[in-house]
Amino acid sequence: MYIGQTENIDIILQAIEQLYYEVFVFRIEVKKSKKLFNPKIGGN
């Protein structure tokens, strides 16, 4: 490993974690809004 390469990997991993978190939150928000707009469709 080169010096500084591990730092780049950490940055990439942080970016991936952030992306996963944002997608996760976004999907929850979409589910909530679908419930609000279509209460009859999609019971869960």
Kinemage of the C-alpha trace (Angstrom):
@kinemage 1
@onewidth
@group {chain A} dominant
@subgroup {mainchain}
@vectorlist {calphas} color= white
{ca met a 1} P 0.000 0.000 0.000
{ca tyr a 2} L 1.188 3.483 -0.772
{ca ile a 3} L 1.128 6.251 1.794
{ca gly a 4} L -2.196 8.089 1.536
{ca gln a 5} L -3.970 5.251 -0.249
{ca thr a 6} L -5.750 4.158 2.926
{ca glu a 7} L -7.046 7.709 3.364
{ca asn a 8} L -8.573 7.577 -0.120
{ca ile a 9} L -10.244 4.250 0.738
{ca asp a 10} L -11.667 5.771 3.926
{ca ile a 11} L -13.084 8.682 1.935
{ca ile a 12} L -14.646 6.283 -0.585
{ca leu a 13} L -16.146 4.159 2.191
{ca gln a 14} L -17.583 7.250 3.876
{ca ala a 15} L -19.110 8.355 0.572
{ca ile a 16} L -20.650 4.907 0.065
{ca glu a 17} L -22.069 4.902 3.600
{ca gln a 18} L -23.523 8.369 3.064
{ca leu a 19} L -25.062 7.271 -0.232
{ca tyr a 20} L -26.604 4.157 1.329
{ca tyr a 21} L -28.005 6.255 4.188
{ca glu a 22} L -29.519 8.812 1.812
{ca val a 23} L -31.082 6.081 -0.344
{ca phe a 24} L -32.449 4.379 2.783
{ca val a 25} L -34.002 7.604 4.097
{ca phe a 26} L -35.325 8.459 0.625
{ca arg a 27} L -37.061 5.077 0.343
{ca ile a 28} L -38.682 5.572 3.756
{ca glu a 29} L -39.905 9.022 2.727
{ca val a 30} L -41.306 7.598 -0.524
{ca lys a 31} L -43.177 4.905 1.427
{ca lys a 32} L -44.605 7.550 3.774
{ca ser a 33} L -45.740 9.771 0.916
{ca lys a 34} L -47.284 6.813 -0.915
{ca lys a 35} L -49.282 6.000 2.224
{ca leu a 36} L -50.458 9.602 2.448
{ca phe a 37} L -51.512 9.845 -1.198
{ca asn a 38} L -52.870 6.300 -1.610
{ca pro a 39} L -54.237 5.111 1.739
{ca lys a 40} L -56.282 2.339 0.110
{ca ile a 41} L -53.385 0.947 -1.952
{ca gly a 42} L -50.409 -0.610 -0.158
{ca gly a 43} L -51.518 -1.549 3.335
{ca asn a 44} L -47.969 -1.916 4.660
